[in-house]
């Protein structure tokens, strides 16, 4: 489990594929003293298991599903990646509950400005938009963000300067792919209330069923 608060930006050393699975090695731009072999770490929002440690980074296994559902297979040596160590009882819960299980891949459509913030528009698969609501939480490349607006084809977020500086969002260009994980609450609402295939889980729908407090 993670919070979506990025702790450092690492650099990819290598991505090795062996059949349908493989490994990724990363040079970490953060303190790794507490990291142990077998621990989980989020790389661009994808939860991976550490299998080797070096003085300045780590190597993790990448499963077939992770290559298929995320952008990890598109990474190349030198690419920057967002890193977050797994949640512990003493770690502040500054973002939202992020599982590190990426739901799909979206794409940056355009960048704009709103005061001191940048507004980023992303396209996303329709099945993910059913679990996405205005003012709800969403993880983009492992970054906890608040949805500003939604449409049938995607969503927009307003990103503060600190987040742009502290994550890879500042260097994203139009057309770049991103890993997306929708809020786990949206998944449970869709499952338990049987709304799959019957339209979006909207802000009004959640308010009606007691998920928002005014």
C-alpha positions as CSV (number, residue, x, y, z in Angstrom):
1,X,0.0,0.0,0.0
2,X,1.2,3.5,-0.8
3,X,0.0,7.1,-0.4
4,X,0.7,8.6,-3.8
5,X,3.2,11.1,-2.3
6,X,6.3,10.7,-4.4
7,X,9.5,10.5,-2.3
8,X,12.1,10.8,-5.0
9,X,12.8,10.7,-8.7
10,X,15.0,7.8,-9.8
11,X,16.6,7.0,-13.1
12,X,16.2,3.7,-15.0
13,X,19.5,1.8,-15.4
14,X,18.1,-1.0,-17.5
15,X,14.9,-2.9,-18.4
16,X,15.5,-6.6,-19.2
17,X,12.8,-8.8,-20.7
18,X,13.0,-12.6,-20.5
19,X,10.0,-14.0,-22.3
20,X,7.0,-12.2,-21.0
21,X,8.4,-11.1,-17.7
22,X,11.7,-9.4,-16.7
23,X,13.5,-7.0,-14.4
24,X,14.0,-3.3,-14.0
25,X,17.1,-1.7,-12.3
26,X,16.8,1.8,-11.0
27,X,19.2,4.4,-9.5
28,X,17.2,6.0,-6.7
29,X,17.1,9.7,-6.1
30,X,16.2,9.2,-2.4
31,X,17.3,7.5,0.8
32,X,17.1,3.7,0.7
33,X,18.5,2.8,4.1
34,X,15.2,1.2,5.2
35,X,14.7,-0.7,2.0
36,X,15.2,-4.5,2.2
37,X,15.1,-7.4,-0.3
38,X,11.5,-8.5,-0.6
39,X,10.1,-5.0,0.1
40,X,7.7,-3.3,-2.2
41,X,8.4,0.0,-4.0
42,X,6.2,1.9,-6.4
43,X,7.9,2.8,-9.7
44,X,5.7,5.2,-11.6
45,X,2.9,3.9,-9.5
46,X,3.5,0.2,-10.2
47,X,4.1,-1.9,-7.1
48,X,7.3,-4.0,-7.6
49,X,9.2,-6.4,-5.3
50,X,12.9,-5.6,-4.7
51,X,15.2,-8.6,-5.5
52,X,18.6,-6.9,-5.4
53,X,20.0,-3.8,-3.7
54,X,23.1,-1.8,-4.7
55,X,24.7,1.2,-3.1
56,X,22.6,3.7,-5.1
57,X,19.5,1.8,-6.2
58,X,17.7,-1.5,-6.6
59,X,16.5,-4.2,-9.0
60,X,12.9,-5.5,-9.1
61,X,11.1,-8.2,-10.8
62,X,8.4,-7.2,-13.4
63,X,5.6,-9.6,-14.1
64,X,3.9,-10.3,-17.4
65,X,0.8,-8.4,-16.1
66,X,2.9,-5.4,-15.1
67,X,4.5,-5.2,-18.5
68,X,1.1,-5.6,-20.2
69,X,-0.9,-3.1,-18.1
70,X,1.7,-0.4,-17.4
71,X,4.3,1.8,-19.2
72,X,7.2,-0.1,-17.6
73,X,8.0,-2.0,-20.8
74,X,8.4,1.3,-22.6
75,X,11.1,2.7,-20.3
76,X,14.7,3.1,-21.4
77,X,18.0,3.7,-19.6
78,X,18.1,7.2,-18.3
79,X,14.4,7.7,-18.1
80,X,13.2,9.4,-14.9
81,X,10.7,7.5,-12.7
82,X,8.7,8.4,-9.6
83,X,9.5,6.4,-6.5
84,X,7.7,5.7,-3.3
85,X,8.4,3.2,-0.6
86,X,5.5,1.2,0.8
87,X,3.3,2.6,3.6
88,X,4.3,1.9,7.2
89,X,2.5,2.6,10.5
90,X,4.7,5.7,11.1
91,X,4.5,7.2,7.6
92,X,2.2,10.2,7.2
93,X,-0.9,9.6,5.1
94,X,-0.6,12.7,3.0
95,X,-2.3,11.5,-0.2
96,X,-4.8,8.7,-0.6
97,X,-4.8,4.9,-0.5
98,X,-2.9,3.7,-3.5
99,X,-2.4,0.0,-4.0
100,X,0.3,0.2,-6.7
101,X,-1.9,-2.1,-9.0
102,X,-2.1,0.0,-12.1
103,X,-5.5,-0.2,-13.8
104,X,-4.4,1.0,-17.3
105,X,-2.5,3.5,-19.4
106,X,-3.6,7.0,-20.2
107,X,-2.0,9.8,-22.3
108,X,-1.2,13.4,-21.7
109,X,-3.4,15.4,-24.1
110,X,-2.4,19.0,-23.3
111,X,-1.0,21.4,-20.7
112,X,-2.5,24.7,-19.6
113,X,-2.3,27.2,-16.8
114,X,-4.6,28.3,-14.0
115,X,-2.9,30.9,-11.8
116,X,0.2,29.3,-10.2
117,X,-1.0,25.8,-11.2
118,X,-0.6,23.9,-14.4
119,X,-3.8,22.1,-15.7
120,X,-3.0,18.8,-17.3
121,X,-5.6,17.0,-19.5
122,X,-5.3,13.2,-19.8
123,X,-7.1,10.7,-21.9
124,X,-8.0,7.4,-20.2
125,X,-9.8,4.2,-21.1
126,X,-13.6,4.3,-20.7
127,X,-13.6,1.5,-18.1
128,X,-11.4,3.6,-15.9
129,X,-13.6,6.8,-16.3
130,X,-16.5,4.8,-14.8
131,X,-14.6,4.8,-11.6
132,X,-13.5,8.4,-11.7
133,X,-15.4,11.4,-10.3
134,X,-14.9,15.1,-10.1
135,X,-13.0,16.0,-6.8
136,X,-12.1,12.4,-6.3
137,X,-8.6,11.0,-6.1
138,X,-6.6,9.4,-8.9
139,X,-3.0,8.3,-9.2
140,X,-1.0,9.2,-12.3
141,X,2.4,7.6,-12.5
142,X,2.0,7.0,-8.8
143,X,1.2,10.6,-7.9
144,X,-1.8,11.3,-5.8
145,X,-3.9,13.9,-7.6
146,X,-7.4,15.4,-7.3
147,X,-9.6,15.2,-10.4
148,X,-10.6,18.8,-11.4
149,X,-12.9,17.9,-14.4
150,X,-14.0,14.7,-16.1
151,X,-15.3,13.9,-19.6
152,X,-16.2,10.6,-21.4
153,X,-12.7,10.4,-22.8
154,X,-10.5,11.6,-19.8
155,X,-9.9,13.9,-17.0
156,X,-8.0,17.0,-15.9
157,X,-6.0,17.8,-12.8
158,X,-4.6,21.1,-11.4
159,X,-1.0,20.5,-10.3
160,X,0.8,22.8,-7.9
161,X,4.4,23.9,-8.6
162,X,5.8,21.7,-5.8
163,X,4.4,18.6,-7.4
164,X,5.7,19.6,-10.8
165,X,9.1,20.0,-9.4
166,X,9.2,16.9,-7.2
167,X,7.8,14.4,-9.7
168,X,8.2,13.6,-13.4
169,X,5.0,15.5,-14.3
170,X,7.1,18.6,-14.9
171,X,8.8,17.0,-17.8
172,X,5.8,15.2,-19.4
173,X,5.0,16.3,-23.0
174,X,1.8,16.0,-25.0
175,X,1.3,12.4,-26.1
176,X,3.4,10.9,-23.3
177,X,1.8,7.8,-21.7
178,X,1.2,7.5,-18.0
179,X,0.1,4.8,-15.6
180,X,-3.3,5.3,-14.0
181,X,-4.8,3.8,-10.9
182,X,-8.3,4.9,-10.0
183,X,-9.4,5.4,-6.4
184,X,-10.2,2.1,-4.7
185,X,-13.4,3.5,-3.4
186,X,-14.7,3.9,-6.9
187,X,-13.9,0.3,-7.7
188,X,-15.9,-0.9,-4.6
189,X,-18.8,1.4,-5.4
190,X,-19.0,0.1,-9.0
191,X,-18.8,-3.5,-7.8
192,X,-21.2,-3.5,-4.9
193,X,-23.8,-1.2,-6.4
194,X,-23.8,-3.0,-9.8
195,X,-23.2,0.0,-11.9
196,X,-20.7,-1.6,-14.3
197,X,-21.8,-0.9,-17.8
198,X,-24.6,1.5,-16.7
199,X,-22.8,4.8,-16.9
200,X,-20.3,6.8,-14.9
201,X,-20.0,6.7,-11.1
202,X,-20.7,10.5,-10.8
203,X,-20.1,13.0,-8.0
204,X,-23.9,13.2,-7.6
205,X,-24.1,9.4,-7.3
206,X,-21.5,9.2,-4.6
207,X,-23.1,12.2,-2.7
208,X,-26.5,10.5,-2.8
209,X,-25.0,7.4,-1.2
210,X,-23.2,9.1,1.5
211,X,-19.6,9.2,0.2
212,X,-19.2,13.0,0.5
213,X,-19.7,15.1,3.6
214,X,-20.7,18.7,3.0
